[in-house]
Amino acid sequence: MLKAFRKNQHPVAIPSTLPDGSAWPRISIVTPSYNNAKYIEETIISVLEQGYPDVEHIIVDGASKDGTAAILDRYRGHVARIIQEPDTGQSNAINKGMRLATGEIVTWLNSDDLLAPGALAAVAMAFHMSGADMVAGGCQLYRNGGYLGTHLTSCADGTLPAEEISDLYGGWQTGKFFYQPEVMFTRDLWQRAGGQVREDLHYCMDVEMWLRFASCGARLHVIGAPVAMFRLHEEQKTNNPDASPDEYIPVANAWRTTHGLPPITRTTLPPPPPPLKVAFVNDIGFQYGAGIAHQRLFTAVSSAGHTVRGWATGFQSPRDVFEATAARIISEIEAFEPDVVVCGNLHCTIADSDMLVRLTDRWPTCFCLHDLWLLTGHCPHPGFLDCVRHLAGCDHTCPSPDTYPTIAAGDIRKAWDAKREVMARDTFLALANSNWTRAQHDGCTTPGHEARLLRLGCDESIFHPGDRLEARRQLGLDMDAFVVLMPMVDFSSPFKGSVEGLEALSGAGLENLQVICFGVVEQEMIARFPILTALGYLHDPEAVATAYRAADVVVSFSHAETFGQTLMEAACCGIPSLAYRCTGLPDAVVDGVSGFLVDETPDALITRLHQLHADANLRASLGTWAALYARNSRCLQAEYHSFHTNLEEAGLLAPGRLGKNIFFAHTEAHEAEPSIPVSDPRPGSAFKNWLRRELPTPVWMALRRVYRGTKSRLGMHP
């Protein structure tokens, strides 16, 4: 396991303080041990190699006779405390160590398990950001050195559910809760709950402790980052699944009687429900921002063991073509027999609500709000246009009928009415990508049908901190430049602020400034802004991540984003961001943690940029805080946890249909990049005409060349 630990290390320089200037909390790790010479050295090394500034490792050994003493002697100068004396068992050893612990955060780590790389910094950041009493993260399971997968609790953030913990077969053993080393807790909670584990319990002292924690109103926060590496082997006492119930049932029933609950009567664990069958439907597949977000949720749900299939309806097309495509897709989904349908954007195919209505007529449906099309008669961004008609009812008097996606004026009210009817269904769940988007939705719906927040994420195996100089070498950038990445350049959009941003950067007087951006930029703009280098359209996620790593700072001049996915990607890569404090951007940039939010003026952004230009230490600190926060909250495991708990709490599925055990199995199938064919990969004439009308001629010509080149490579006819 140590080999796996070191393989997964991504060493970072931990800043001297937390984001608010306070010290990193001391974390006390108690390791009880008896005759575990086979494994304990790896446990010790996993703590020593955390790189965390204030860890207190206390090892309590029960006078082992197998060579453990010689191993402990080698580490006496490297761990806080080693106790070697007979004890009455594991619980007694844990209590001895906990009485000596001085950390604000505590846990015990058994001598056959390891901390995951970077676990302590991740947990400390999670406590800092959440204010919780307990933090639970991923527990990676290993057998004979081989990685099996990762367990993550399916408990939602909030108060720990005591009744479910006390229900052995309906709660605890379903996998909803914890492998013990994946949880850390405050010393304050430990003391409030009695300050001990019961020494008369051999198997379930941790479960009984969780029950006392829950009785104290313990608040749990769940992160996607792995916290522990759990070793499965024949010698461990939990290898006997029949021993724990005999010990735990009397404990649980005593608690249930005290709290007026009936005793446990079930004697066996019911079989878990089969994996969900989830149909993903959107317009243009896994392309562009919303399509990429759709793909990431697809991957997250698949990695949790569910069966997923995807359908894309294609670009805008004539009504008869749409009808044929829609009928075929509905027929194929019916044959698939999904438990739930997940919709992304649909308006690239047809601007009205027909496809959404057809899906929600048949299946429980989640609709992911990547824009506000669901709330209007046709347009995706009414608030950006200072229009509020969608609140009362869009109709033929729409002030922006030519705004993409277009729809016949006489059909606008019909589409608005149909969407409102769908939003009121009990089998429909809106998932918002930010708190701002959720508020926009909830201002348009009836009580009881509010949107839920889906925490978007991205693949940390791609989007993670890396070598800045190597990234610049790959992109041909100046090694000594101060590189600013503008990820949202769109000269045709009145909302993106691209021109005003480049003007502000050009006049900022920043030494060695170089600006890079994604996409194709017309030559007149390159000539006008010589500081700008366009990287072209980067379809490979690895290339996108390389671009982030090459930057010192990511700066968005956009005034209108429902979220800001590129800023999330930057955080995952350990790059700080600057953005306006408006719309959904505060969900993408955590002010003072992953970057800074400012008032909506270019001058305010430039002022902050000057600060970061002058202070390399601040840039580095923000980058590390950003990466820690993103690894906790913006990885695919965290996204699936958000999706799972939203499904459960909304009651969208039949009771018991959604299993309680979240397990990300290590399989080749889940590692593969999913893809779904676009039903009609050729943009319809209406869509192409709109693009040609809206885009500057050089941009349109460049886009057409890219499109035709892609068709040629795929062997498609023009």
GUMAR-271916 format. One record per residue (C-alpha): residue number from 1; x, y, z. Coordinates in steps of 0.25 Angstrom, whole numbers, always signed. Example, Ala and Ser with C-alpha at 12.3 -4.5 7.8 and 13.67 -1.06 7.14 Angstrom:
2
<1,<+49,-18,+31>>
<2,<+55,-4,+29>>
***
This chain:
718
<1,<+0,+0,+0>>
<2,<+12,+9,+2>>
<3,<+15,+8,-12>>
<4,<+1,+13,-16>>
<5,<+2,+24,-5>>
<6,<+14,+30,-12>>
<7,<+9,+28,-26>>
<8,<-3,+37,-23>>
<9,<+5,+48,-15>>
<10,<+4,+62,-22>>
<11,<+13,+69,-12>>
<12,<+10,+84,-10>>
<13,<+16,+95,-1>>
<14,<+5,+97,+9>>
<15,<+3,+112,+12>>
<16,<+8,+117,+26>>
<17,<-7,+120,+30>>
<18,<-21,+117,+26>>
<19,<-28,+127,+17>>
<20,<-33,+135,+28>>
<21,<-19,+137,+34>>
<22,<-21,+127,+46>>
<23,<-12,+115,+48>>
<24,<-14,+101,+43>>
<25,<-21,+93,+54>>
<26,<-13,+83,+61>>
<27,<-18,+69,+57>>
<28,<-16,+57,+67>>
<29,<-15,+43,+61>>
<30,<-16,+32,+71>>
<31,<-11,+18,+66>>
<32,<-14,+6,+75>>
<33,<-5,-6,+72>>
<34,<-3,-20,+76>>
<35,<+6,-30,+68>>
<36,<+5,-22,+55>>
<37,<+19,-21,+51>>
<38,<+15,-26,+37>>
<39,<+8,-13,+35>>
<40,<+11,-2,+45>>
<41,<+23,+4,+38>>
<42,<+14,+8,+26>>
<43,<+4,+14,+35>>
<44,<+15,+23,+42>>
<45,<+21,+27,+28>>
<46,<+7,+31,+23>>
<47,<+6,+41,+35>>
<48,<+20,+46,+34>>
<49,<+19,+49,+19>>
<50,<+7,+57,+20>>
<51,<+15,+70,+19>>
<52,<+5,+76,+29>>
<53,<+11,+86,+38>>
<54,<+4,+82,+52>>
<55,<+2,+67,+53>>
<56,<+2,+60,+67>>
<57,<+4,+45,+65>>
<58,<+2,+37,+77>>
<59,<+5,+22,+76>>
<60,<-1,+13,+87>>
<61,<+5,-1,+86>>
<62,<+0,-12,+96>>
<63,<+14,-18,+98>>
<64,<+15,-26,+85>>
<65,<+23,-38,+84>>
<66,<+25,-39,+68>>
<67,<+36,-28,+65>>
<68,<+27,-16,+66>>
<69,<+36,-10,+77>>
<70,<+48,-10,+68>>
<71,<+41,-2,+57>>
<72,<+35,+8,+68>>
<73,<+50,+10,+73>>
<74,<+54,+15,+59>>
<75,<+43,+26,+59>>
<76,<+44,+31,+73>>
<77,<+49,+44,+69>>
<78,<+39,+46,+58>>
<79,<+26,+44,+65>>
<80,<+20,+51,+77>>
<81,<+18,+40,+87>>
<82,<+20,+25,+87>>
<83,<+14,+17,+99>>
<84,<+18,+2,+100>>
<85,<+11,-5,+112>>
<86,<+0,-16,+113>>
<87,<-14,-12,+111>>
<88,<-28,-18,+111>>
<89,<-30,-17,+96>>
<90,<-32,-7,+85>>
<91,<-42,+2,+92>>
<92,<-33,+3,+104>>
<93,<-22,+7,+95>>
<94,<-30,+18,+88>>
<95,<-35,+24,+101>>
<96,<-20,+25,+106>>
<97,<-16,+32,+93>>
<98,<-28,+41,+93>>
<99,<-25,+46,+107>>
<100,<-12,+50,+103>>
<101,<-16,+57,+90>>
<102,<-16,+72,+89>>
<103,<-21,+74,+75>>
<104,<-33,+82,+71>>
<105,<-36,+71,+62>>
<106,<-35,+56,+66>>
<107,<-37,+42,+61>>
<108,<-30,+29,+62>>
<109,<-23,+21,+51>>
<110,<-21,+6,+52>>
<111,<-8,+1,+51>>
<112,<-11,-7,+38>>
<113,<-17,+5,+31>>
<114,<-11,+18,+24>>
<115,<-15,+32,+23>>
<116,<-17,+36,+8>>
<117,<-7,+46,+2>>
<118,<-11,+60,+6>>
<119,<-22,+55,+15>>
<120,<-18,+64,+27>>
<121,<-18,+77,+19>>
<122,<-31,+74,+12>>
<123,<-38,+71,+25>>
<124,<-33,+83,+32>>
<125,<-38,+92,+20>>
<126,<-51,+85,+21>>
<127,<-53,+88,+36>>
<128,<-49,+102,+33>>
<129,<-58,+104,+21>>
<130,<-70,+97,+28>>
<131,<-70,+99,+43>>
<132,<-74,+85,+44>>
<133,<-72,+75,+56>>
<134,<-68,+64,+47>>
<135,<-62,+62,+33>>
<136,<-63,+50,+25>>
<137,<-56,+47,+12>>
<138,<-53,+35,+3>>
<139,<-48,+22,+8>>
<140,<-39,+15,-2>>
<141,<-40,+0,+0>>
<142,<-28,-10,-3>>
<143,<-26,-25,-3>>
<144,<-13,-31,-5>>
<145,<-7,-18,-10>>
<146,<-18,-16,-20>>
<147,<-27,-4,-21>>
<148,<-42,-9,-21>>
<149,<-49,+5,-20>>
<150,<-53,+16,-11>>
<151,<-65,+17,-1>>
<152,<-72,+30,+2>>
<153,<-83,+32,+12>>
<154,<-96,+35,+6>>
<155,<-100,+44,+18>>
<156,<-103,+58,+14>>
<157,<-97,+70,+20>>
<158,<-104,+73,+33>>
<159,<-107,+67,+46>>
<160,<-103,+52,+47>>
<161,<-115,+44,+46>>
<162,<-116,+36,+60>>
<163,<-128,+27,+57>>
<164,<-122,+21,+44>>
<165,<-109,+19,+52>>
<166,<-117,+11,+62>>
<167,<-124,+3,+51>>
<168,<-113,-8,+49>>
<169,<-119,-15,+36>>
<170,<-127,-3,+31>>
<171,<-116,+7,+33>>
<172,<-102,+4,+38>>
<173,<-99,-9,+30>>
<174,<-105,-3,+17>>
<175,<-92,+4,+15>>
<176,<-98,+18,+17>>
<177,<-88,+22,+28>>
<178,<-74,+21,+31>>
<179,<-61,+12,+30>>
<180,<-55,+18,+43>>
<181,<-42,+24,+38>>
<182,<-49,+32,+27>>
<183,<-55,+41,+38>>
<184,<-48,+52,+47>>
<185,<-55,+60,+58>>
<186,<-53,+72,+67>>
<187,<-47,+69,+81>>
<188,<-59,+78,+86>>
<189,<-69,+68,+80>>
<190,<-61,+56,+86>>
<191,<-62,+62,+100>>
<192,<-76,+66,+99>>
<193,<-80,+52,+95>>
<194,<-73,+46,+107>>
<195,<-58,+46,+104>>
<196,<-56,+31,+102>>
<197,<-60,+19,+94>>
<198,<-66,+8,+102>>
<199,<-56,-2,+106>>
<200,<-66,-13,+108>>
<201,<-68,-13,+93>>
<202,<-59,-21,+84>>
<203,<-65,-19,+70>>
<204,<-75,-7,+70>>
<205,<-68,+3,+79>>
<206,<-67,+13,+67>>
<207,<-82,+11,+64>>
<208,<-86,+13,+78>>
<209,<-78,+26,+78>>
<210,<-84,+31,+65>>
<211,<-98,+29,+72>>
<212,<-93,+37,+84>>
<213,<-88,+48,+74>>
<214,<-102,+48,+67>>
<215,<-109,+50,+80>>
<216,<-100,+62,+83>>
<217,<-105,+68,+70>>
<218,<-92,+66,+62>>
<219,<-91,+73,+49>>
<220,<-85,+65,+38>>
<221,<-78,+71,+25>>
<222,<-74,+61,+14>>
<223,<-63,+63,+4>>
<224,<-59,+56,-8>>
<225,<-44,+55,-5>>
<226,<-39,+42,+0>>
<227,<-35,+42,+15>>
<228,<-31,+28,+18>>
<229,<-26,+15,+11>>
<230,<-32,+3,+17>>
<231,<-26,-11,+17>>
<232,<-34,-23,+16>>
<233,<-27,-35,+21>>
<234,<-30,-49,+27>>
<235,<-25,-45,+41>>
<236,<-34,-33,+44>>
<237,<-45,-35,+54>>
<238,<-55,-29,+45>>
<239,<-53,-40,+35>>
<240,<-63,-48,+43>>
<241,<-77,-41,+38>>
<242,<-85,-49,+48>>
<243,<-78,-44,+61>>
<244,<-82,-30,+61>>
<245,<-97,-31,+61>>
<246,<-97,-40,+73>>
<247,<-90,-28,+80>>
<248,<-97,-16,+74>>
<249,<-111,-20,+75>>
<250,<-112,-19,+90>>
<251,<-105,-6,+89>>
<252,<-114,+0,+78>>
<253,<-127,-6,+85>>
<254,<-123,+1,+98>>
<255,<-122,+14,+91>>
<256,<-135,+12,+83>>
<257,<-142,+9,+96>>
<258,<-137,+22,+103>>
<259,<-142,+30,+91>>
<260,<-155,+24,+89>>
<261,<-152,+15,+77>>
<262,<-156,+1,+75>>
<263,<-145,-10,+76>>
<264,<-138,-16,+64>>
<265,<-146,-28,+59>>
<266,<-140,-31,+46>>
<267,<-129,-42,+47>>
<268,<-123,-41,+33>>
<269,<-118,-30,+24>>
<270,<-128,-28,+12>>
<271,<-121,-30,-2>>
<272,<-117,-16,-8>>
<273,<-125,-11,-19>>
<274,<-118,-12,-33>>
<275,<-111,-1,-39>>
<276,<-119,+10,-45>>
<277,<-121,+11,-60>>
<278,<-119,+26,-64>>
<279,<-122,+32,-77>>
<280,<-115,+45,-81>>
<281,<-121,+54,-91>>
<282,<-116,+67,-97>>
<283,<-115,+74,-110>>
<284,<-101,+74,-115>>
<285,<-95,+63,-106>>
<286,<-82,+65,-99>>
<287,<-78,+78,-106>>
<288,<-76,+92,-101>>
<289,<-78,+97,-87>>
<290,<-91,+91,-83>>
<291,<-88,+78,-91>>
<292,<-75,+77,-84>>
<293,<-83,+78,-70>>
<294,<-93,+68,-75>>
<295,<-81,+58,-78>>
<296,<-75,+60,-65>>
<297,<-88,+56,-58>>
<298,<-90,+45,-67>>
<299,<-76,+40,-63>>
<300,<-78,+42,-48>>
<301,<-91,+34,-48>>
<302,<-84,+23,-56>>
<303,<-72,+22,-47>>
<304,<-82,+20,-35>>
<305,<-86,+7,-42>>
<306,<-99,+11,-49>>
<307,<-103,+7,-63>>
<308,<-103,+20,-72>>
<309,<-106,+23,-86>>
<310,<-107,+36,-94>>
<311,<-115,+42,-105>>
<312,<-112,+55,-112>>
<313,<-123,+61,-121>>
<314,<-114,+69,-130>>
<315,<-113,+84,-135>>
<316,<-126,+92,-139>>
<317,<-133,+85,-150>>
<318,<-146,+86,-158>>
<319,<-159,+81,-150>>
<320,<-160,+68,-158>>
<321,<-146,+64,-155>>
<322,<-147,+67,-140>>
<323,<-160,+59,-139>>
<324,<-153,+47,-145>>
<325,<-141,+49,-136>>
<326,<-149,+51,-124>>
<327,<-158,+38,-127>>
<328,<-146,+30,-129>>
<329,<-139,+35,-116>>
<330,<-152,+33,-108>>
<331,<-153,+18,-113>>
<332,<-139,+15,-110>>
<333,<-140,+21,-96>>
<334,<-153,+12,-94>>
<335,<-145,+0,-98>>
<336,<-134,+4,-88>>
<337,<-144,+5,-77>>
<338,<-138,+16,-68>>
<339,<-141,+19,-54>>
<340,<-138,+33,-56>>
<341,<-135,+43,-68>>
<342,<-124,+54,-66>>
<343,<-126,+65,-76>>
<344,<-116,+76,-80>>
<345,<-118,+87,-90>>
<346,<-128,+84,-100>>
<347,<-130,+97,-108>>
<348,<-119,+95,-118>>
<349,<-129,+85,-125>>
<350,<-142,+92,-124>>
<351,<-145,+104,-115>>
<352,<-159,+100,-110>>
<353,<-162,+90,-99>>
<354,<-166,+78,-107>>
<355,<-155,+69,-104>>
<356,<-155,+72,-89>>
<357,<-170,+70,-88>>
<358,<-168,+56,-95>>
<359,<-158,+52,-85>>
<360,<-165,+56,-73>>
<361,<-178,+50,-77>>
<362,<-171,+36,-76>>
<363,<-160,+36,-66>>
<364,<-155,+43,-53>>
<365,<-146,+54,-59>>
<366,<-135,+63,-54>>
<367,<-132,+76,-62>>
<368,<-119,+82,-60>>
<369,<-119,+97,-61>>
<370,<-107,+101,-68>>
<371,<-115,+114,-73>>
<372,<-129,+119,-71>>
<373,<-136,+114,-83>>
<374,<-145,+105,-74>>
<375,<-151,+118,-68>>
<376,<-154,+126,-81>>
<377,<-162,+124,-94>>
<378,<-149,+123,-102>>
<379,<-137,+130,-98>>
<380,<-126,+125,-88>>
<381,<-122,+138,-81>>
<382,<-134,+147,-78>>
<383,<-127,+153,-66>>
<384,<-115,+157,-74>>
<385,<-124,+165,-84>>
<386,<-131,+172,-72>>
<387,<-144,+165,-75>>
<388,<-153,+160,-65>>
<389,<-165,+156,-73>>
<390,<-162,+141,-71>>
<391,<-167,+143,-56>>
<392,<-181,+146,-61>>
<393,<-182,+140,-74>>
<394,<-174,+141,-87>>
<395,<-182,+143,-100>>
<396,<-182,+149,-114>>
<397,<-178,+162,-108>>
<398,<-164,+157,-105>>
<399,<-154,+169,-106>>
<400,<-143,+159,-111>>
<401,<-150,+150,-121>>
<402,<-137,+148,-130>>
<403,<-129,+144,-118>>
<404,<-124,+130,-119>>
<405,<-130,+120,-119>>
<406,<-141,+126,-127>>
<407,<-156,+122,-127>>
<408,<-168,+127,-135>>
<409,<-174,+138,-127>>
<410,<-188,+131,-126>>
<411,<-181,+119,-119>>
<412,<-174,+126,-108>>
<413,<-186,+126,-98>>
<414,<-189,+112,-101>>
<415,<-174,+108,-98>>
<416,<-174,+116,-85>>
<417,<-187,+110,-81>>
<418,<-182,+96,-84>>
<419,<-169,+98,-76>>
<420,<-177,+103,-64>>
<421,<-186,+91,-64>>
<422,<-174,+82,-64>>
<423,<-167,+90,-53>>
<424,<-179,+87,-44>>
<425,<-179,+72,-46>>
<426,<-175,+63,-34>>
<427,<-166,+55,-43>>
<428,<-158,+66,-48>>
<429,<-145,+72,-41>>
<430,<-138,+84,-45>>
<431,<-123,+83,-41>>
<432,<-116,+97,-41>>
<433,<-101,+99,-44>>
<434,<-100,+111,-34>>
<435,<-108,+118,-23>>
<436,<-111,+129,-32>>
<437,<-117,+120,-43>>
<438,<-125,+113,-32>>
<439,<-130,+126,-27>>
<440,<-134,+130,-41>>
<441,<-142,+117,-43>>
<442,<-149,+118,-29>>
<443,<-154,+131,-33>>
<444,<-162,+125,-44>>
<445,<-167,+112,-37>>
<446,<-177,+108,-27>>
<447,<-174,+104,-12>>
<448,<-170,+90,-11>>
<449,<-163,+90,-25>>
<450,<-150,+98,-22>>
<451,<-137,+94,-29>>
<452,<-126,+87,-22>>
<453,<-112,+91,-23>>
<454,<-103,+81,-31>>
<455,<-88,+83,-28>>
<456,<-82,+82,-42>>
<457,<-68,+75,-42>>
<458,<-57,+71,-51>>
<459,<-47,+59,-53>>
<460,<-36,+62,-43>>
<461,<-27,+52,-51>>
<462,<-27,+62,-62>>
<463,<-29,+76,-54>>
<464,<-19,+76,-43>>
<465,<-7,+85,-40>>
<466,<+6,+82,-48>>
<467,<+19,+88,-53>>
<468,<+17,+102,-58>>
<469,<+30,+103,-66>>
<470,<+27,+90,-73>>
<471,<+13,+95,-77>>
<472,<+19,+108,-83>>
<473,<+29,+100,-90>>
<474,<+18,+91,-97>>
<475,<+11,+104,-101>>
<476,<+23,+112,-105>>
<477,<+21,+123,-95>>
<478,<+31,+132,-88>>
<479,<+37,+125,-76>>
<480,<+38,+138,-68>>
<481,<+25,+145,-73>>
<482,<+14,+148,-64>>
<483,<+3,+140,-71>>
<484,<-12,+143,-69>>
<485,<-22,+134,-75>>
<486,<-35,+139,-80>>
<487,<-44,+127,-81>>
<488,<-57,+134,-86>>
<489,<-53,+142,-98>>
<490,<-65,+144,-107>>
<491,<-64,+157,-115>>
<492,<-78,+155,-120>>
<493,<-84,+155,-106>>
<494,<-88,+167,-99>>
<495,<-87,+160,-86>>
<496,<-73,+154,-86>>
<497,<-66,+167,-85>>
<498,<-55,+163,-94>>
<499,<-51,+176,-101>>
<500,<-52,+184,-88>>
<501,<-44,+174,-81>>
<502,<-33,+174,-92>>
<503,<-33,+189,-92>>
<504,<-31,+189,-77>>
<505,<-20,+179,-77>>
<506,<-13,+186,-88>>
<507,<-13,+199,-80>>
<508,<-10,+192,-66>>
<509,<+5,+195,-67>>
<510,<+8,+181,-62>>
<511,<+23,+177,-65>>
<512,<+25,+164,-74>>
<513,<+10,+163,-76>>
<514,<+5,+152,-86>>
<515,<-10,+149,-88>>
<516,<-14,+135,-93>>
<517,<-28,+131,-97>>
<518,<-36,+119,-102>>
<519,<-42,+119,-116>>
<520,<-39,+126,-129>>
<521,<-37,+141,-129>>
<522,<-38,+149,-142>>
<523,<-25,+156,-147>>
<524,<-30,+170,-145>>
<525,<-32,+167,-130>>
<526,<-18,+161,-129>>
<527,<-13,+173,-136>>
<528,<-20,+182,-126>>
<529,<-16,+175,-114>>
<530,<-2,+170,-116>>
<531,<-1,+164,-102>>
<532,<-11,+154,-106>>
<533,<-8,+140,-110>>
<534,<-20,+131,-115>>
<535,<-18,+116,-112>>
<536,<-28,+111,-122>>
<537,<-40,+102,-119>>
<538,<-34,+92,-109>>
<539,<-43,+79,-110>>
<540,<-33,+70,-101>>
<541,<-36,+72,-86>>
<542,<-21,+70,-84>>
<543,<-18,+82,-93>>
<544,<-28,+90,-85>>
<545,<-22,+87,-72>>
<546,<-8,+90,-77>>
<547,<-12,+104,-81>>
<548,<-17,+106,-67>>
<549,<-4,+101,-61>>
<550,<+4,+111,-70>>
<551,<-4,+123,-64>>
<552,<-1,+131,-52>>
<553,<-15,+136,-50>>
<554,<-28,+134,-57>>
<555,<-36,+146,-60>>
<556,<-51,+147,-64>>
<557,<-57,+160,-68>>
<558,<-70,+153,-71>>
<559,<-83,+160,-65>>
<560,<-92,+148,-67>>
<561,<-89,+134,-63>>
<562,<-99,+124,-57>>
<563,<-87,+118,-51>>
<564,<-73,+119,-57>>
<565,<-68,+105,-60>>
<566,<-54,+110,-65>>
<567,<-52,+116,-52>>
<568,<-55,+103,-45>>
<569,<-45,+96,-54>>
<570,<-34,+107,-51>>
<571,<-36,+104,-36>>
<572,<-34,+89,-38>>
<573,<-21,+92,-45>>
<574,<-17,+101,-33>>
<575,<-18,+114,-41>>
<576,<-24,+126,-34>>
<577,<-36,+134,-41>>
<578,<-41,+148,-41>>
<579,<-56,+150,-45>>
<580,<-67,+160,-42>>
<581,<-76,+158,-30>>
<582,<-89,+156,-39>>
<583,<-98,+145,-44>>
<584,<-93,+131,-42>>
<585,<-78,+134,-41>>
<586,<-77,+134,-25>>
<587,<-80,+119,-26>>
<588,<-68,+117,-35>>
<589,<-58,+126,-28>>
<590,<-58,+125,-13>>
<591,<-54,+139,-9>>
<592,<-41,+139,-1>>
<593,<-39,+124,-3>>
<594,<-38,+121,-18>>
<595,<-36,+135,-23>>
<596,<-43,+149,-21>>
<597,<-57,+154,-25>>
<598,<-58,+169,-28>>
<599,<-68,+180,-31>>
<600,<-73,+180,-46>>
<601,<-62,+189,-52>>
<602,<-49,+186,-59>>
<603,<-42,+196,-50>>
<604,<-45,+187,-38>>
<605,<-40,+174,-45>>
<606,<-27,+181,-49>>
<607,<-25,+186,-35>>
<608,<-26,+172,-30>>
<609,<-17,+167,-41>>
<610,<-6,+177,-38>>
<611,<-6,+172,-24>>
<612,<-4,+157,-29>>
<613,<+6,+162,-39>>
<614,<+14,+168,-27>>
<615,<+12,+157,-18>>
<616,<+17,+143,-22>>
<617,<+15,+137,-8>>
<618,<+0,+141,-8>>
<619,<-2,+135,-22>>
<620,<+4,+122,-17>>
<621,<-4,+122,-5>>
<622,<-17,+124,-12>>
<623,<-13,+114,-22>>
<624,<-11,+103,-11>>
<625,<-24,+107,-4>>
<626,<-31,+107,-17>>
<627,<-26,+93,-20>>
<628,<-30,+88,-6>>
<629,<-44,+93,-7>>
<630,<-46,+88,-21>>
<631,<-41,+74,-17>>
<632,<-51,+74,-6>>
<633,<-63,+80,-13>>
<634,<-61,+80,-28>>
<635,<-56,+66,-31>>
<636,<-65,+56,-38>>
<637,<-67,+48,-25>>
<638,<-72,+60,-18>>
<639,<-81,+63,-30>>
<640,<-87,+49,-30>>
<641,<-89,+50,-15>>
<642,<-97,+63,-18>>
<643,<-105,+56,-28>>
<644,<-108,+44,-20>>
<645,<-113,+52,-7>>
<646,<-121,+61,-16>>
<647,<-128,+49,-22>>
<648,<-130,+43,-8>>
<649,<-135,+56,-1>>
<650,<-145,+60,-12>>
<651,<-151,+46,-12>>
<652,<-151,+46,-27>>
<653,<-150,+31,-28>>
<654,<-158,+20,-21>>
<655,<-154,+17,-7>>
<656,<-143,+8,-6>>
<657,<-139,+9,-21>>
<658,<-127,+17,-18>>
<659,<-116,+9,-11>>
<660,<-109,+15,+1>>
<661,<-95,+10,-1>>
<662,<-87,+19,-10>>
<663,<-75,+12,-16>>
<664,<-66,+16,-27>>
<665,<-61,+3,-32>>
<666,<-47,+2,-39>>
<667,<-51,-3,-53>>
<668,<-46,-1,-67>>
<669,<-60,+2,-72>>
<670,<-62,+14,-62>>
<671,<-48,+19,-66>>
<672,<-52,+20,-81>>
<673,<-56,+34,-86>>
<674,<-71,+32,-89>>
<675,<-77,+37,-102>>
<676,<-90,+39,-108>>
<677,<-93,+41,-123>>
<678,<-100,+54,-127>>
<679,<-113,+49,-135>>
<680,<-111,+60,-145>>
<681,<-96,+65,-145>>
<682,<-99,+75,-155>>
<683,<-104,+89,-150>>
<684,<-117,+92,-156>>
<685,<-119,+104,-166>>
<686,<-126,+113,-155>>
<687,<-114,+111,-145>>
<688,<-103,+113,-156>>
<689,<-110,+126,-161>>
<690,<-111,+131,-146>>
<691,<-97,+128,-144>>
<692,<-93,+135,-157>>
<693,<-101,+147,-154>>
<694,<-96,+148,-139>>
<695,<-81,+146,-141>>
<696,<-71,+155,-148>>
<697,<-67,+150,-161>>
<698,<-53,+145,-158>>
<699,<-58,+137,-146>>
<700,<-69,+131,-154>>
<701,<-59,+127,-165>>
<702,<-50,+121,-155>>
<703,<-61,+113,-148>>
<704,<-66,+108,-162>>
<705,<-52,+103,-165>>
<706,<-51,+96,-152>>
<707,<-65,+90,-154>>
<708,<-61,+85,-168>>
<709,<-48,+80,-164>>
<710,<-54,+72,-153>>
<711,<-64,+66,-163>>
<712,<-53,+62,-172>>
<713,<-45,+55,-161>>
<714,<-58,+47,-157>>
<715,<-61,+43,-171>>
<716,<-74,+51,-172>>
<717,<-80,+56,-184>>
<718,<-82,+72,-185>>
***
